Structure formats: C-alpha cells, structure tokens
Amino acid sequence: MNPLITISIPVYNVEKYIEKALSSALNQTYDNLEFLIIDDKGMDNSMAVIRNLIAAHPRGNAVKIIDHDKNQGTGATKNSAIDNAAGEYLFFMDSDDYIAENCIELLFNALKKYDSQMSVGSYTNFDNERGSYSPKIMGDNYYSGAYALTMFENYTPTWNKLYEIKLLRDNKVRCIPQDTFEDIFWEFQLIDIVEKVAVISDITYYYRLDNANSVTRMQERKVFSKKDFAQRYRIQKYMYECFANQKININKATMGYFMGGYNYLIRYVLDAKNLNPEEKTEYLRYIDENPIVTNKKIFRSRLIYIPYGYFSTNIAFKFYDFAMNCKNLLKKIKSFIIE
C-alpha cells in the first residue's frame, strides 16, 4: 500500500464552501489518506456541514477533527496540522478552494519519481461571480541543489504543495500562530532547507477569488487596515530575528526574499485607497523611524546590495513626500491660472 498522506483543512466560517472543499479531498484517487479538519472555532454551521458529510461518506472514518479551544488564526491551524499529522507527507488546502480528483496521486508520483522533498502542482484561480478562470501553468521540471525553491516561477502559498513531514519537523518549520499571511514566513523558512523540488504542469488546485472575506480579495481592493499593517511589519521582524539568531543563513536567496517583503510593506501603504496623503506619510515615517534591520554593519559586510534595500524605506518616504509636494504645487498653479 502507498504511504499515508495527510490532507489538512482549516475551518473558520466557511459554511458556503466547505462541502465542496472536503468532498474534493475525500474523493481523491490516491488510496491511503487521512484528513485533518482543524476547527478554529468559527461562528457559522461549517462543522455541522462537515459532520453530515463524513457520516455519509465511505472515507468518513479517515477524518479526524482537531479542536482549537478558541479562534487562533490560520497560522495556528497549520502548526496544529504539523503536530497532529500521522502521514509521511502533508498537503495543505484552504477550506474555500477545491482540488482535482487526482491531485494527491499526481503530486506523490512526481515527488517519488525525483526523490524530492516536496512537489508543486499548477493551479487555476476561479471566480464564479465573474465567471472567470485564470490558469497558472508551470512546466514539468525538477530542481535540485541549494535554494532549489527559488529556481522556478514559484508562489508563496502553503497550499497545492506536498511536503515530507520529516522535513518540516526536523527543521522546526512553523507558522506565526495568529497570522493570516502565514504563507510569507513559511516560504522564507523553506528557502534555506529545501534542496529537491518537483514541479508539474497538471492543474491540481482551484483557488477561489469570489470569497468576499478572503485575504486575496482584500488585497485586490487595496484596503489598508492597521491590523494587517502590524502583521506585515511583525513578519518582517520575525524574518530578521531568524537572521540575527542564525536560524536562517544570510544569502542572496533569503535576503532577496526578506527585502521583497520589506518593499511590499511600503507598497501596501502607498497603494492603499482608504488612506489620505497625510496618513500614508505617517505610516511611511513609522517604517523609517522604526527600522527592522538594526545591524547594518553585519548586513553590509555580507551582501553589498543590502544598503540599497535597507534605505528603500527612506527613499520611498522622500519620493512620496516629493510627489505630494509636486501635486500640491500643481493644484496651486492650476488655481492661480483659473483665477
């Protein structure tokens, strides 16, 4: 018999979507599965839908429900899956998405074919409200060596990837418990340890865009929230602490990822449609006056381009300040001409 594989599904207020998600997992062609439902204590009838489904499904006995005593966040659900999985391999999926019938079989076959630590499938975004599908197809390939994870056109989400559970546990890969952007810190930890990755062109995952409450939909709207800003800042701080504590090696791959997140933090402020210019300036100034990278001497000695990345906050602030001054000046000129 094939080795046991664990499929993990976090559940929090997904009553509209969970039946399709869980059904797609239960109906897999792969023959040896367990299913972890991580109940993160939502306020709707998601768990009732789940219990009705597993009571009627032939694979219902393979479903285990892990109860959180209170809502802890998506990062904590991933940690619970790592702690409780009985399988040799682990697959994460979100509870408002669904997977192809042969998803696990294809990913497992690719992983074994290349003796990989993880395998990655292609996927498609879908939006039922707009009637649109947007496939993200990657070529069949295999990458090995240091920083193999950075060698293909990868994407940061935890989902649609089959992981060796030993890889995660031996290297103490964890999510920040309360985070909803748990994928960012997760991928950062993997960059330094994954040396073998199999990638397939088959679409194995269907990612929903029409969930109005999803993180992706909020990002599309470019809506700023203090909670999200604080979380993104905290993630950057956690990554820097990994460098400072030598948990993660400082190299071009990991530092490039770190600085990408740092610059994204700035763009998150600049792109926000619900902040006025003064508020944007205030948040940019906060980033500039509370730098995450405090040991500039070490960073400069290790990678020559780091000073540019470090000062990107200051550059962004000055550029934005300059742009606002120009805008105000143009308004005054226009007003003068009209008068």
Secondary structure, 3 states (H helix, E strand, C coil): CCCCEEEEEEECCCCCCHHHHHHHHHCCCCCCEEEEEEECCCCCCHHHHHHHHHHHCCCHHHEEEEECCCCCCHHHHHHHHHHHCCCCEEEECCCCCEECCCHHHHHHHHHHHCCCCEEEEEEEEEECCCCEEEEECCCCEEEECCCHHHCCCCCCCCCCEEEEHHHHHHCCCCCCCCCCCHHHHHHHHHHCCCCEEEEEEEEEEEEECCCCCCHHHHHHHCCCCHHHHHHHHHHHHHHHHHHHCCCCCCCHHHHHHHHHHHHHHHHHHHCCCCCCHHHHHHHHHHHHHCCCCCCHHHHHHHCCCHHHHHCHHHHHHHHHHHHHHHHHHHHHHHHHHHC
